[in-house]
Amino acid sequence: MVEGILLERASECLRDVLPGYLRLVSEGFSWSLEAEDGSRQIVSVTATGSFSPRDVRRLGVNAGRLVVAPFLSPRSRGVLESGGYSYLDLTGNICLRVERPAVYIKLQGADRDPAPTARPPARLHGAKARRLLRLLVDVAPPYRLTDLAAATGLNKGYVSTLLETLEEQALIDRDPRGCIREVDWPSVLRAAADEYQLFRNNAAAFYIAPAGAAALYADLAEPAAPSAVVTGSFAASAVAPIAAPAQLVLYAADPAALRRFGRLLPAERGADVAILQPEDAARFDDVRLVDGVAHVPLSQLVLDCLGGNGRLPEEGEAVLTWMRADVPAWRRAELPVS
């Protein structure tokens, strides 16, 4: 879209939502907000036909700057807000902050581009994509594409495509040689959790434990217990407890053996045990031992909780807060050896 047309349409969008006591004067890339009391604020405007999250690095100083585009993705809007920029797109996504006259406007428009013109980026969904994303969270950079491909067992071309998308979304930063030097791991976790549902992506069956879920959890530490890996509330409460866990969620390599061990009874309602067959067999490759019981890595725990139901998302947020507060306690310094 021609810049002049974009600026004109963007100024019309803003005038439509401004309160009556404010007047917008738009002249090229310098707009002025004027109030009835005489206060006035100059807003510097950056107009772009397309915008990706990594473009925020090229915007320069953010004081009073407004970014306008035909469309801004949710990730782009989040990056702009975090950087202190205002924004406006022609679908109605608006975030405008001005100190004097005091103005704060935030409106929701479209989350999908109504007129995409380029090939869409690779989707960060699916078991293989989540395997790579969890590794980026679990291990601190630097590392290279070939190292990531070897550690995950994924095809180099597939990893390269995903890394391009992650860089475009400003989720990773690479040096000129392509070495990853920085990962926005909390945002990577949220990207991995997008469209992931714990009980949909992993085949799930639900049961009642005759002695209760807590008793079955304790029994998992016995030498005779079948292989199982704990996720969900019981795992979250061991990291950042917010309430007593009620449902025990387990990944099992042999669900039938686990059912026999726990004498579990099938249940359609009121189940206190869920047994999952993981979407990715690599789920069993890396576990944490907590009092003799295998737990999923923290990255997987957050994904499972955010993609769960009931209070699981709240528990996932609590674990994520704990991870932010003490990164050296859980993040590894080196990639696993394949």
Secondary structure by P-SEA (a helix, b strand, c coil): ccaaaaaaaaaaaaaacccccbbbbbcccbbbbbccccbbbbbbbbbbcccccccccccccccbbbbbcccccaaaaaaaaaacccccccccbbbbbbcccbbbbbbbccccccccccccccccccaaaaaaaaaaaaccccccaaaaaaaacccaaaaaaaaaaaaaaccccccccccccccaaaaaaaaaacccccccccbbbbbbccccaaaaaaacccccccbbbbccaaaaaaccccccccbbbbbcccaaaaaaaacbbbbcccccbbbbcccccccccbbbbcccbbbccaaaaaaaaaacccaaaaaaaaaaaaaaaccccccccccccc
